[in-house]
Amino acid sequence: METIYLNNRQVQAVLSVPECIGVIEIVFKNLHLSQMPPKIYLDIPDGDFRAMPAIFDKTAGIKWCGVQLDTTKQKRKINIFAKVLINDVDSGKLLAIMDGEAITAIRTAAVTGVATDYMAKKDAKVAAFIGCGNQTKYQVEAILAVRDIEKLHLFDLDSKRCEYIGSQFDIEYEAFEDVESCIRDADIVTTLTPSRTPFIKHAWLKDVVHINAIGADAEGKRELAPCVLDNVDVVVFDNWEQCSHSGEVQYRPEKLDSYSKGHKKQEWTDLGDIVHSEKDLSGYNQTIFDATGLAIEDVATARYIYQKLITRPITENAEYETF
Ligand SMILES: NC(=O)c1ccc[n+]([C@@H]2O[C@H](COP(=O)([O-])OP(=O)(O)OC[C@H]3O[C@@H](n4cnc5c(N)ncnc54)[C@H](O)[C@@H]3O)[C@@H](O)[C@H]2O)c1
């Protein structure tokens, strides 16, 4: 078998967000099968380049990714440029090179799906999204896959983006003019902006709410005011080492201490712990999932796509190139 190459459209034709939720749940149940050094960041004035290597089970791989914070000079308004390469651990063979924008969007949404499924209340009905850019359509798909949502609340600095996202789904939606009114009645809040200034205050949240903090994935980015992290019941991160460098929890001065010693009033733990031990969080009312995006998610997702392609006939939509 030659190395295969899949572009963005081909990746999307093979793997949906709801299916990827199953893949990502397996990853977090089996973190003992993984090796993952911290991401390597090369900083530039308006973003960064990052290398994300990992091994998950029998697959080694790396995502090479460029993140542009300022997309105003571009026609296509793309802020992530990426490729994922995977090798078989036993043979060393390069199995595939895949479009990393599609893998990033699908796997990031799938992680939100897993976290929301384990952490949000079962009867959540209103899901709010702050930031309606490239990731958001996939994030909505993930939350609709795990909860019976009746209404979407949308806010973006560019109101046209809200209308675009809302029109993609067969469900009631409302576009808001400010963050506060968007999240006030929301049972689940997902933040998806490249902001470096916090914009969510604790006083604006419902007493029972789950937050997915997805936008902060590099040093200096943040979406939640400090009072949010200080006052919720549970903070769950995708990976402590990454989140304490690049996620929302980078702003907690006592962070390592509270994690290692156990915070007095709050539970701080990682998603692997929750998923592996099937921890019951139903007694907690306000929860945060802090995600920075992990290389093991990219590698496992790419391997799943590869396995799917080599074990089923190639359809017209999912043809791939060899080279
Ligand atoms: N955690 C992860 O695994 C992960 C994965 C992918 C992307 N990300 C991050 O998620 C963020 C969003 O990614 P994207 O690809 O959708 O970006 P994008 O540039 O396509 O969209 C960002 C949207 O946020 C809006 N926005 C910016 N500041 C805002 C604010 N203060 N309030 C409301 N809206 C605001 C913009 O108008 C834009 O529509 C980025 O920071 C990206 O780096 C994280």
The ligand as an SDF file (V2000), in Angstrom:
LIG
                    3D

 44 48  0  0  0  0  0  0  0  0999 V2000
   -8.6220   24.0500   21.7000 N   0  0  0  0  0  0  0  0  0  0  0  0
   -8.4220   23.5440   20.5050 C   0  0  0  0  0  0  0  0  0  0  0  0
   -8.1730   22.3580   20.3350 O   0  0  0  0  0  0  0  0  0  0  0  0
   -8.5740   24.4300   19.3100 C   0  0  0  0  0  0  0  0  0  0  0  0
   -8.6490   23.8660   18.0280 C   0  0  0  0  0  0  0  0  0  0  0  0
   -8.8600   24.7110   16.9440 C   0  0  0  0  0  0  0  0  0  0  0  0
   -8.9510   26.0740   17.1220 C   0  0  0  0  0  0  0  0  0  0  0  0
   -8.8060   26.5790   18.3870 N   0  0  0  0  0  0  0  0  0  0  0  0
   -8.8770   28.0230   18.6230 C   0  0  0  0  0  0  0  0  0  0  0  0
  -10.2510   28.3940   18.5810 O   0  0  0  0  0  0  0  0  0  0  0  0
  -10.3670   29.7590   18.1690 C   0  0  0  0  0  0  0  0  0  0  0  0
  -11.3740   29.8530   17.0340 C   0  0  0  0  0  0  0  0  0  0  0  0
  -10.8760   29.1530   15.9180 O   0  0  0  0  0  0  0  0  0  0  0  0
  -11.5460   29.3810   14.4550 P   0  0  0  0  0  0  0  0  0  0  0  0
  -10.7880   28.5000   13.5420 O   0  0  0  0  0  0  0  0  0  0  0  0
  -13.0260   29.2100   14.5250 O   0  0  0  0  0  0  0  0  0  0  0  0
  -11.1800   30.9220   14.2370 O   0  0  0  0  0  0  0  0  0  0  0  0
  -11.8360   31.9430   13.1890 P   0  0  0  0  0  0  0  0  0  0  0  0
  -10.8440   33.0300   13.0010 O   0  0  0  0  0  0  0  0  0  0  0  0
  -12.3430   31.2060   12.0120 O   0  0  0  0  0  0  0  0  0  0  0  0
  -13.0950   32.5030   13.9920 O   0  0  0  0  0  0  0  0  0  0  0  0
  -13.0100   33.2940   15.1320 C   0  0  0  0  0  0  0  0  0  0  0  0
  -14.3360   34.0540   15.2530 C   0  0  0  0  0  0  0  0  0  0  0  0
  -14.3440   34.7040   16.5150 O   0  0  0  0  0  0  0  0  0  0  0  0
  -14.8750   36.0240   16.3340 C   0  0  0  0  0  0  0  0  0  0  0  0
  -14.3820   36.8120   17.4480 N   0  0  0  0  0  0  0  0  0  0  0  0
  -13.1300   37.2540   17.6840 C   0  0  0  0  0  0  0  0  0  0  0  0
  -13.0590   37.8820   18.8860 N   0  0  0  0  0  0  0  0  0  0  0  0
  -14.3090   37.8130   19.4180 C   0  0  0  0  0  0  0  0  0  0  0  0
  -14.8810   38.2530   20.6360 C   0  0  0  0  0  0  0  0  0  0  0  0
  -14.1560   38.8910   21.5690 N   0  0  0  0  0  0  0  0  0  0  0  0
  -16.1970   38.0320   20.8500 N   0  0  0  0  0  0  0  0  0  0  0  0
  -16.9440   37.3760   19.9180 C   0  0  0  0  0  0  0  0  0  0  0  0
  -16.4660   36.9430   18.7430 N   0  0  0  0  0  0  0  0  0  0  0  0
  -15.1510   37.1400   18.4990 C   0  0  0  0  0  0  0  0  0  0  0  0
  -14.3850   36.4510   14.9630 C   0  0  0  0  0  0  0  0  0  0  0  0
  -15.2120   37.4740   14.4240 O   0  0  0  0  0  0  0  0  0  0  0  0
  -14.4890   35.1410   14.1780 C   0  0  0  0  0  0  0  0  0  0  0  0
  -15.7380   34.9790   13.5390 O   0  0  0  0  0  0  0  0  0  0  0  0
   -8.9430   30.2000   17.8120 C   0  0  0  0  0  0  0  0  0  0  0  0
   -8.3690   30.8590   18.9100 O   0  0  0  0  0  0  0  0  0  0  0  0
   -8.2200   28.8850   17.5580 C   0  0  0  0  0  0  0  0  0  0  0  0
   -6.8170   28.9810   17.7370 O   0  0  0  0  0  0  0  0  0  0  0  0
   -8.6450   25.7990   19.4800 C   0  0  0  0  0  0  0  0  0  0  0  0
  1  2  1  0
  2  3  2  0
  2  4  1  0
  4  5  1  0
  4 44  2  0
  5  6  2  0
  6  7  1  0
  7  8  2  0
  8  9  1  0
  8 44  1  0
  9 10  1  0
  9 42  1  0
 10 11  1  0
 11 12  1  0
 11 40  1  0
 12 13  1  0
 13 14  1  0
 14 15  2  0
 14 16  1  0
 14 17  1  0
 17 18  1  0
 18 19  2  0
 18 20  1  0
 18 21  1  0
 21 22  1  0
 22 23  1  0
 23 24  1  0
 23 38  1  0
 24 25  1  0
 25 26  1  0
 25 36  1  0
 26 27  1  0
 26 35  1  0
 27 28  2  0
 28 29  1  0
 29 30  1  0
 29 35  2  0
 30 31  1  0
 30 32  2  0
 32 33  1  0
 33 34  2  0
 34 35  1  0
 36 37  1  0
 36 38  1  0
 38 39  1  0
 40 41  1  0
 40 42  1  0
 42 43  1  0
M  CHG  2   8   1  16  -1
M  END
$$$$
